[in-house]
Amino acid sequence: MFLRHVLLNVKSTIRLSPQTIDRLIRRSLAGHAKNSSSQKISLEDKNSETDGKTVQPIIETKGVRKEREKADFERLSVVERITKKYLPSHLNSIVIFAIVGIGYVIYEQVKNDFEIKYTFRFGSCPNFKFPEDQLLERKELLDTLTSIVTPVPDKLVSSYYIVVGDHGTGKTTLIRQAARKAGGGVIYVDVPSNVEKFGASFARAIRFNFKEHLRLSTWIESKMFGSPPDEGKEASWERVLMSFRKYAHHYRKKHGRVPVLIFDNCDSLAKKDQKMLEALQDSAKTAIDDSQWITVFVASIGETPEQMEGRSSITRASSFIQITDLSEEEAMTYLTEKRHLSKDLAHDLYALYGGRLKSLQKAATKIDHGLSFSNIRTANLNDIRRRLEKIRCRATTQEEVFIFNVLCGLLHKSELTVDELIHMEEDVSIRQKVLEELCHETILTRTVSSGAYIFHGQSAKVCVEEFYKEKKCFRCKSIKDMLF
C-alpha cells in the first residue's frame, strides 16, 4: 500500500490528468479559505427550481470538516496513515521512491552475487531420480570420471573431455556420482530437449537471475509502466556464460583450482542447434587455453561426437571416454543385490538385455510391479522386430539384401568394419541410407574407437536370431567370401 501511494504521487507529478487538475484547484481553494478570517465556508448556489423544489445551500463548519477528515483518516491502513502523515508532499514521495529503488537494485545485485559464489563453492548437481541404495558402484569408471572433475590445485589444465556411450549405459548416473563426489567447483547443466530453454537451464545451474544489468531507471520504468525489469534482454545462454567466466576467475583465484562445467545430454544441441554446440566447444577450447575452467560434454555415440570431432577445437579435447555396458558380474550384482531378484531371473534378463543398465532397470521395475519375464521378453523383441520391418517396407530389393547381409554378418562377428561394409555393398548411397536407418531405429550403433558397426544392444541380436535366422530370410550372397 505504501509503494502504491508513492507511485501514484510520482505519476501525478509526471502526467497531469483532468482529475489531478481538479484536485489541485480544490486544494488551492481550501488553502485560500483557511487564511481568511471567516470561521464558516458557505457554498451557495443560485436558487433554481427543479420540479418545484428549491435547492438548499450546504454549509460545513470547521469542526464538521475536522470530524470528516478524522473519520477518513481512521479508515486508512497503518502504512497509509504513516505515509499521509509524514509524506504529504510529492517531493518526499519521489525521494522515498528513489531510495526504495536504489535499495532494491543493490539487494538484487548483492543477492545474485552471493548465490552464484555459493553455488561455485559447494557445486551444483541434482539428486538421482531413483533411490541411492539402488546405485551400482562401477569403481573403475567412477574413479576415471571423478579424476577429471577434480582438477589438481595450482596446476594448469590441458584439455576438455567428451564422455560418450550408447543410450542406457548409465552415463548420466556416473557423471552425477562423480560430480557429487567431487563437490565444490563442479557445475552440472542438464541440456533440455527444447534447446530454446537451454539458457534458463544453464542459469538455474549457477543460480543466475538475469538481473546483472538492472539499473534504477529500469526498475522505475517497470514499476510505473508495467514493463518487466529485464524487458528487451533475451534470457540467452551467452549472458550466463559471461557471468560463469567472471565467477570462474574468482573461484580459481580464491581456491587455487579451476571449476568444472558439465554439459549432459548434448545430443539435443547436435540435432537441433549445431551452432550452439560449436560455440560451446569453442568456449571450452578457449577456457583450456586460458586455464579458466574444464568443460565436460556428455553425449550418446553417434551424431554428437562426430560433429565435435570434425572441428579444429577438438585439438584441445582429450581422447573420448566411453561408458560401456555392465559386465556379466556387475549385471548379476545389480539384479540380485540391488533389485533383489533371483539368480535364475537375473540370468534370463542378462541373456535378453546383456549389460545395458537402463534396460535392466526398467525390466526389474516391471517385475516388481507383477509383470512376468515372458511378457517382458515378448514385448521387447516384438518392438525391435516392428522397427526392422518398418525399414524393410521402405527398402528396395538391393537395400534389403544389404540389410540382411549386415545383420547376418553381426551374428558371426562382434563388429563390422567399414572395409567389410564396402565389400558387402559398393554403392555408397545405398550403404549410407541403410546404415543411417538402422542406427536411427537403434538396431545398430557405431563404436567411437574404431568406427565399426555393432548391434545396439543384446536384445537386437536376440531378435535377429529368433525372428529372421530360423526363417532363413538372409540372402548372404555378399558375405560368403568373407571369413567369419
C-alpha positions as CSV (number, residue, x, y, z in Angstrom):
1,M,0.0,0.0,0.0
2,F,2.9,2.3,0.8
3,L,4.5,1.7,-2.5
4,R,1.2,2.2,-4.3
5,H,0.8,5.6,-2.6
6,V,4.3,6.6,-3.6
7,L,3.8,5.5,-7.2
8,L,0.5,7.4,-7.5
9,N,2.2,10.6,-6.2
10,V,5.1,10.2,-8.7
11,K,2.8,9.5,-11.6
12,S,0.6,12.6,-10.7
13,T,3.7,14.8,-10.9
14,I,4.8,13.5,-14.2
15,R,1.4,13.3,-16.0
16,L,-1.4,15.8,-15.0
17,S,-4.8,14.2,-15.7
18,P,-8.1,16.2,-15.5
19,Q,-8.7,14.7,-12.1
20,T,-5.3,15.9,-10.9
21,I,-6.1,19.4,-12.1
22,D,-9.4,19.4,-10.3
23,R,-7.7,18.2,-7.2
24,L,-5.1,21.0,-7.4
25,I,-7.9,23.6,-7.8
26,R,-9.7,22.3,-4.8
27,R,-6.6,22.4,-2.7
28,S,-5.9,26.0,-3.7
29,L,-9.5,27.0,-2.8
30,A,-9.2,25.2,0.6
31,G,-5.9,27.0,1.3
32,H,-7.4,30.3,0.4
33,A,-10.4,29.7,2.8
34,K,-8.0,28.7,5.6
35,N,-6.2,32.0,5.5
36,S,-9.5,34.0,5.7
37,S,-10.8,35.2,9.0
38,S,-14.2,33.7,8.4
39,Q,-15.0,30.6,10.5
40,K,-17.6,29.4,8.1
41,I,-17.4,28.5,4.5
42,S,-20.7,28.9,2.7
43,L,-21.2,27.3,-0.6
44,E,-24.4,28.9,-2.0
45,D,-25.7,28.3,-5.5
46,K,-28.2,30.4,-7.2
47,N,-31.7,29.5,-6.4
48,S,-33.3,27.4,-9.1
49,E,-36.4,25.4,-9.3
50,T,-36.3,21.8,-10.2
51,D,-39.7,20.2,-10.3
52,G,-41.0,22.9,-8.0
53,K,-38.3,22.3,-5.3
54,T,-35.6,24.7,-4.1
55,V,-32.0,23.5,-3.6
56,Q,-30.8,24.5,-0.1
57,P,-27.2,25.7,0.4
58,I,-24.7,23.3,2.0
59,I,-22.7,24.7,5.0
60,E,-19.7,22.9,6.5
61,T,-18.2,24.3,9.6
62,K,-14.5,23.9,10.6
63,G,-15.5,21.4,13.3
64,V,-17.5,19.3,10.9
65,R,-14.7,19.3,8.4
66,K,-12.2,18.1,11.1
67,E,-14.6,15.3,12.1
68,R,-14.9,14.2,8.5
69,E,-11.2,14.3,7.9
70,K,-10.6,12.3,11.1
71,A,-13.1,9.7,10.0
72,D,-11.4,9.4,6.6
73,F,-8.0,9.1,8.3
74,E,-9.2,6.3,10.5
75,R,-10.4,4.3,7.6
76,L,-6.8,4.1,6.2
77,S,-4.4,1.3,6.9
78,V,-1.4,1.8,9.2
79,V,1.0,2.2,6.3
80,E,-1.3,4.7,4.6
81,R,-1.7,6.7,7.8
82,I,2.1,6.9,8.2
83,T,2.5,7.9,4.6
84,K,-0.2,10.5,4.7
85,K,1.1,12.0,8.0
86,Y,4.9,12.1,7.2
87,L,5.0,12.1,3.4
88,P,2.4,14.7,2.4
89,S,4.4,16.2,-0.4
90,H,5.2,14.9,-3.9
91,L,8.9,15.7,-3.3
92,N,9.2,13.4,-0.3
93,S,7.4,10.7,-2.2
94,I,9.9,10.9,-5.1
95,V,12.8,10.8,-2.7
96,I,11.5,7.7,-0.8
97,F,10.6,6.1,-4.2
98,A,14.2,6.6,-5.4
99,I,15.6,5.3,-2.1
100,V,13.5,2.2,-2.3
101,G,14.5,1.6,-6.0
102,I,18.2,2.0,-5.1
103,G,17.8,-0.4,-2.2
104,Y,16.1,-2.9,-4.4
105,V,18.7,-2.7,-7.2
106,I,21.6,-3.1,-4.6
107,Y,19.7,-6.0,-2.9
108,E,19.2,-7.9,-6.2
109,Q,22.9,-7.5,-7.3
110,V,24.2,-8.5,-3.9
111,K,21.9,-11.5,-3.7
112,N,22.8,-12.6,-7.2
113,D,26.5,-12.3,-6.4
114,F,26.1,-14.3,-3.2
115,E,24.1,-17.1,-4.7
116,I,26.5,-17.6,-7.6
117,K,29.5,-17.6,-5.4
118,Y,27.8,-20.1,-3.0
119,T,27.0,-22.4,-5.9
120,F,30.6,-22.3,-7.1
121,R,31.8,-23.0,-3.6
122,F,29.7,-26.1,-3.0
123,G,28.9,-27.2,-6.5
124,S,25.6,-27.9,-8.2
125,C,24.3,-31.3,-9.1
126,P,20.7,-32.6,-9.0
127,N,19.7,-35.6,-7.0
128,F,19.3,-39.0,-8.6
129,K,15.9,-40.0,-10.0
130,F,15.9,-43.3,-8.0
131,P,16.9,-44.3,-4.5
132,E,20.6,-44.1,-3.9
133,D,20.6,-47.6,-2.4
134,Q,20.0,-48.9,-6.0
135,L,23.2,-47.3,-7.3
136,L,25.7,-49.7,-8.6
137,E,29.3,-48.8,-7.9
138,R,31.3,-49.1,-11.1
139,K,34.6,-48.2,-9.4
140,E,36.9,-48.1,-12.4
141,L,34.7,-45.8,-14.5
142,L,33.7,-43.7,-11.4
143,D,37.3,-43.2,-10.5
144,T,38.1,-42.1,-14.0
145,L,35.3,-39.5,-14.1
146,T,36.0,-38.3,-10.6
147,S,39.6,-37.6,-11.5
148,I,38.6,-35.4,-14.5
149,V,36.1,-33.4,-12.5
150,T,38.6,-32.9,-9.6
151,P,41.5,-30.9,-11.0
152,V,44.7,-30.8,-9.1
153,P,45.2,-27.4,-7.3
154,D,47.7,-24.9,-8.7
155,K,48.1,-26.9,-11.9
156,L,47.4,-25.8,-15.4
157,V,44.7,-27.6,-17.3
158,S,45.5,-29.2,-20.6
159,S,42.2,-30.5,-22.2
160,Y,38.4,-30.7,-22.0
161,Y,36.6,-34.0,-22.1
162,I,33.9,-35.8,-24.1
163,V,32.1,-38.7,-22.4
164,V,30.2,-40.9,-24.7
165,G,28.2,-44.1,-24.6
166,D,25.1,-45.8,-26.0
167,H,21.6,-44.9,-24.7
168,G,21.0,-46.6,-21.4
169,T,24.6,-47.4,-20.5
170,G,24.5,-45.2,-17.3
171,K,26.4,-42.1,-18.5
172,T,24.2,-39.6,-16.6
173,T,24.2,-41.7,-13.4
174,L,28.0,-42.0,-13.4
175,I,28.7,-38.3,-14.2
176,R,26.3,-37.3,-11.4
177,Q,28.0,-39.7,-9.0
178,A,31.4,-38.2,-9.9
179,A,30.1,-34.6,-9.6
180,R,28.6,-35.2,-6.2
181,K,31.7,-36.9,-5.0
182,A,33.9,-34.0,-6.2
183,G,31.7,-31.4,-4.6
184,G,32.8,-27.8,-4.8
185,G,33.6,-26.1,-8.1
186,V,31.5,-28.6,-10.2
187,I,28.6,-27.1,-12.1
188,Y,26.2,-29.6,-13.7
189,V,24.0,-28.4,-16.6
190,D,21.3,-30.7,-17.9
191,V,20.7,-29.7,-21.6
192,P,16.9,-29.8,-22.2
193,S,15.3,-31.4,-25.2
194,N,13.9,-27.9,-26.1
195,V,17.2,-26.1,-26.8
196,E,15.4,-22.7,-26.6
197,K,15.3,-23.3,-22.8
198,F,19.0,-24.0,-22.6
199,G,19.7,-20.5,-21.3
200,A,17.2,-20.9,-18.5
201,S,18.6,-24.4,-17.6
202,F,22.2,-23.0,-17.6
203,A,21.1,-20.1,-15.4
204,R,19.4,-22.4,-12.9
205,A,22.6,-24.5,-12.6
206,I,24.6,-21.5,-11.3
207,R,21.5,-19.7,-9.7
208,F,21.8,-16.8,-12.1
209,N,18.8,-14.5,-12.2
210,F,19.3,-12.4,-15.4
211,K,19.4,-9.2,-13.4
212,E,23.0,-8.4,-13.8
213,H,22.2,-5.3,-15.9
214,L,19.4,-4.0,-13.6
215,R,19.6,-0.2,-13.1
216,L,17.4,2.2,-11.1
217,S,15.9,3.7,-14.2
218,T,14.9,0.3,-15.5
219,W,13.3,-0.6,-12.2
220,I,11.4,2.8,-12.1
221,E,10.2,2.2,-15.6
222,S,9.0,-1.3,-14.8
223,K,7.0,0.0,-11.7
224,M,5.4,2.9,-13.5
225,F,4.6,1.4,-16.9
226,G,4.4,-2.3,-16.1
227,S,7.3,-3.5,-18.2
228,P,9.5,-6.2,-16.6
229,P,12.9,-5.1,-15.3
230,D,14.7,-7.2,-17.9
231,E,12.5,-6.3,-20.9
232,G,14.3,-6.4,-24.2
233,K,17.1,-8.6,-22.9
234,E,16.8,-12.2,-24.1
235,A,17.4,-14.9,-21.5
236,S,20.3,-16.2,-23.5
237,W,23.0,-18.7,-22.6
238,E,25.7,-16.2,-23.7
239,R,24.9,-13.9,-20.8
240,V,25.1,-16.9,-18.4
241,L,28.4,-18.0,-19.9
242,M,29.8,-14.4,-19.5
243,S,28.8,-14.5,-15.8
244,F,30.2,-18.0,-15.4
245,R,33.5,-16.8,-16.8
246,K,33.6,-14.0,-14.3
247,Y,32.9,-16.2,-11.3
248,A,35.2,-19.0,-12.6
249,H,38.1,-16.5,-12.4
250,H,37.0,-15.5,-8.9
251,Y,36.8,-19.2,-7.8
252,R,40.2,-20.0,-9.2
253,K,41.8,-17.0,-7.5
254,K,40.2,-17.9,-4.2
255,H,40.6,-21.7,-4.1
256,G,43.7,-22.2,-6.3
257,R,42.0,-24.5,-8.9
258,V,39.7,-24.2,-11.8
259,P,36.0,-25.1,-11.7
260,V,34.4,-27.8,-13.9
261,L,31.4,-27.2,-16.2
262,I,29.5,-30.3,-17.2
263,F,27.0,-30.3,-20.1
264,D,24.9,-33.5,-20.0
265,N,22.6,-34.7,-22.8
266,C,24.3,-32.8,-25.6
267,D,22.5,-34.8,-28.3
268,S,19.7,-32.2,-28.3
269,L,22.2,-29.5,-29.3
270,A,23.7,-31.7,-32.1
271,K,20.3,-32.4,-33.6
272,K,18.5,-29.0,-33.1
273,D,21.2,-26.3,-32.8
274,Q,24.6,-27.3,-34.1
275,K,25.9,-23.7,-34.0
276,M,25.3,-23.5,-30.3
277,L,27.2,-26.8,-29.8
278,E,30.0,-25.4,-31.9
279,A,30.1,-22.2,-29.8
280,L,30.2,-24.2,-26.5
281,Q,33.0,-26.3,-27.9
282,D,35.0,-23.2,-28.9
283,S,34.4,-21.7,-25.4
284,A,35.7,-25.0,-23.9
285,K,38.9,-24.7,-26.0
286,T,39.4,-21.0,-25.1
287,A,38.9,-21.9,-21.4
288,I,41.6,-24.5,-21.6
289,D,44.0,-22.2,-23.4
290,D,43.5,-19.6,-20.7
291,S,43.3,-22.1,-17.8
292,Q,39.9,-20.8,-16.8
293,W,37.8,-23.9,-16.4
294,I,37.4,-27.5,-17.6
295,T,34.4,-28.5,-19.7
296,V,32.9,-32.0,-19.8
297,F,30.5,-32.9,-22.6
298,V,28.3,-35.9,-22.1
299,A,26.6,-37.4,-25.2
300,S,25.5,-40.6,-26.9
301,I,27.5,-42.4,-29.5
302,G,26.7,-41.1,-33.0
303,E,25.9,-37.6,-34.2
304,T,27.3,-35.5,-31.4
305,P,30.9,-36.9,-31.1
306,E,31.1,-37.0,-34.9
307,Q,30.2,-33.3,-35.2
308,M,32.6,-32.3,-32.4
309,E,35.4,-34.5,-33.9
310,G,35.2,-32.7,-37.2
311,R,36.2,-29.3,-35.8
312,S,39.5,-27.7,-35.1
313,S,38.5,-27.2,-31.4
314,I,38.9,-31.0,-30.9
315,T,42.6,-30.4,-30.7
316,R,42.2,-29.4,-27.0
317,A,40.0,-32.4,-26.2
318,S,41.2,-35.5,-24.5
319,S,40.5,-38.9,-26.1
320,F,36.9,-39.9,-25.8
321,I,35.9,-41.5,-22.5
322,Q,33.4,-44.3,-23.4
323,I,30.9,-45.7,-21.0
324,T,30.3,-49.3,-21.8
325,D,27.6,-51.9,-20.8
326,L,27.9,-53.7,-17.5
327,S,29.9,-56.8,-17.3
328,E,28.1,-60.0,-16.5
329,E,29.3,-59.9,-12.9
330,E,28.2,-56.3,-12.5
331,A,24.8,-57.0,-14.0
332,M,24.3,-60.0,-11.7
333,T,25.3,-58.0,-8.7
334,Y,22.9,-55.2,-9.6
335,L,20.0,-57.5,-10.2
336,T,20.4,-59.8,-7.2
337,E,21.8,-57.4,-4.6
338,K,20.3,-54.1,-5.6
339,R,17.0,-55.2,-7.1
340,H,16.6,-58.4,-5.0
341,L,15.8,-60.7,-8.0
342,S,16.5,-64.4,-8.0
343,K,19.7,-65.7,-9.8
344,D,17.7,-67.5,-12.5
345,L,15.6,-64.5,-13.3
346,A,18.8,-62.3,-13.3
347,H,20.4,-64.7,-15.8
348,D,17.3,-64.6,-18.0
349,L,17.4,-60.8,-18.0
350,Y,21.1,-60.7,-18.8
351,A,20.6,-63.1,-21.7
352,L,18.0,-60.8,-23.1
353,Y,19.5,-57.3,-22.4
354,G,23.1,-58.0,-21.8
355,G,24.7,-55.3,-19.6
356,R,22.5,-52.4,-20.8
357,L,21.8,-50.8,-17.4
358,K,18.8,-48.8,-18.4
359,S,17.0,-51.8,-19.9
360,L,17.8,-53.9,-16.8
361,Q,16.4,-51.1,-14.5
362,K,13.2,-50.9,-16.5
363,A,12.7,-54.7,-16.6
364,A,13.4,-55.1,-12.9
365,T,10.8,-52.3,-12.1
366,K,8.2,-54.1,-14.3
367,I,8.9,-57.3,-12.5
368,D,8.4,-55.5,-9.2
369,H,5.0,-54.4,-10.5
370,G,4.0,-58.0,-11.2
371,L,4.8,-58.4,-14.9
372,S,6.2,-61.8,-15.9
373,F,9.6,-62.2,-17.6
374,S,7.9,-63.9,-20.6
375,N,5.7,-60.9,-21.3
376,I,8.6,-58.5,-20.9
377,R,10.7,-60.6,-23.4
378,T,7.9,-60.9,-26.0
379,A,7.1,-57.2,-25.9
380,N,10.7,-56.2,-26.2
381,L,11.5,-58.5,-29.2
382,N,8.3,-57.6,-31.0
383,D,9.2,-53.9,-30.7
384,I,12.6,-54.4,-32.3
385,R,11.0,-56.6,-35.0
386,R,8.5,-53.9,-35.7
387,R,11.3,-51.4,-36.3
388,L,13.2,-53.7,-38.6
389,E,10.0,-54.4,-40.6
390,K,9.4,-50.7,-41.0
391,I,12.9,-50.4,-42.6
392,R,12.3,-53.3,-44.8
393,C,9.0,-51.9,-46.1
394,R,10.8,-48.8,-47.4
395,A,13.8,-50.7,-48.8
396,T,14.4,-51.7,-52.4
397,T,15.5,-55.2,-53.2
398,Q,19.1,-54.2,-53.3
399,E,18.8,-52.4,-50.0
400,E,17.0,-55.3,-48.4
401,V,19.9,-57.6,-49.4
402,F,22.4,-55.3,-47.8
403,I,20.2,-55.1,-44.6
404,F,20.2,-58.9,-44.3
405,N,23.9,-59.2,-45.0
406,V,24.7,-56.7,-42.3
407,L,22.5,-58.4,-39.7
408,C,23.8,-61.9,-40.7
409,G,27.4,-60.7,-40.5
410,L,26.9,-59.3,-37.0
411,L,25.6,-62.7,-35.9
412,H,29.0,-64.2,-36.8
413,K,31.2,-61.2,-35.8
414,S,31.1,-58.8,-32.9
415,E,31.5,-55.8,-35.3
416,L,31.7,-55.0,-39.0
417,T,34.4,-52.6,-40.2
418,V,34.0,-50.0,-42.9
419,D,36.0,-52.2,-45.3
420,E,33.7,-55.1,-44.7
421,L,30.6,-53.0,-45.3
422,I,32.1,-51.7,-48.5
423,H,32.7,-55.3,-49.6
424,M,29.0,-56.0,-49.0
425,E,27.7,-53.0,-50.8
426,E,29.8,-50.8,-53.2
427,D,27.0,-48.3,-53.8
428,V,27.7,-45.5,-51.3
429,S,24.2,-44.1,-51.4
430,I,22.6,-47.4,-50.5
431,R,25.2,-48.2,-47.9
432,Q,24.8,-44.8,-46.2
433,K,21.0,-44.8,-46.3
434,V,20.7,-48.3,-44.8
435,L,23.2,-47.7,-42.1
436,E,21.6,-44.4,-41.1
437,E,18.2,-46.0,-40.8
438,L,19.5,-49.0,-38.8
439,C,21.2,-46.6,-36.4
440,H,18.2,-44.3,-36.2
441,E,15.9,-47.2,-35.2
442,T,18.5,-48.2,-32.6
443,I,19.3,-51.5,-34.3
444,L,22.9,-50.7,-34.8
445,T,25.4,-48.3,-33.3
446,R,28.9,-47.2,-34.2
447,T,31.9,-47.6,-32.0
448,V,33.9,-44.5,-31.1
449,S,37.3,-46.1,-31.1
450,S,37.3,-47.9,-34.5
451,G,34.2,-46.6,-36.3
452,A,32.9,-50.1,-36.8
453,Y,29.2,-51.0,-36.5
454,I,27.8,-53.3,-33.8
455,F,24.4,-54.3,-32.5
456,H,22.9,-51.5,-30.4
457,G,22.2,-54.0,-27.7
458,Q,21.9,-57.7,-26.8
459,S,18.2,-57.6,-27.4
460,A,18.6,-56.6,-31.0
461,K,20.9,-59.6,-31.6
462,V,18.4,-61.9,-29.9
463,C,15.6,-60.5,-32.1
464,V,17.5,-61.2,-35.3
465,E,18.4,-64.7,-34.2
466,E,14.8,-65.5,-33.2
467,F,12.7,-63.9,-36.0
468,Y,15.0,-64.0,-39.0
469,K,17.7,-66.6,-38.8
470,E,15.4,-69.6,-38.3
471,K,13.1,-68.4,-41.1
472,K,16.2,-68.3,-43.4
473,C,15.4,-64.8,-44.6
474,F,19.0,-64.0,-45.1
475,R,20.4,-63.6,-48.6
476,C,24.1,-63.9,-47.7
477,K,25.5,-63.7,-51.2
478,S,27.9,-60.9,-50.4
479,I,29.3,-62.5,-47.2
480,K,30.0,-66.0,-48.5
481,D,33.5,-65.0,-49.4
482,M,34.2,-63.3,-46.0
483,L,35.9,-65.1,-43.2
484,F,33.8,-65.2,-40.0
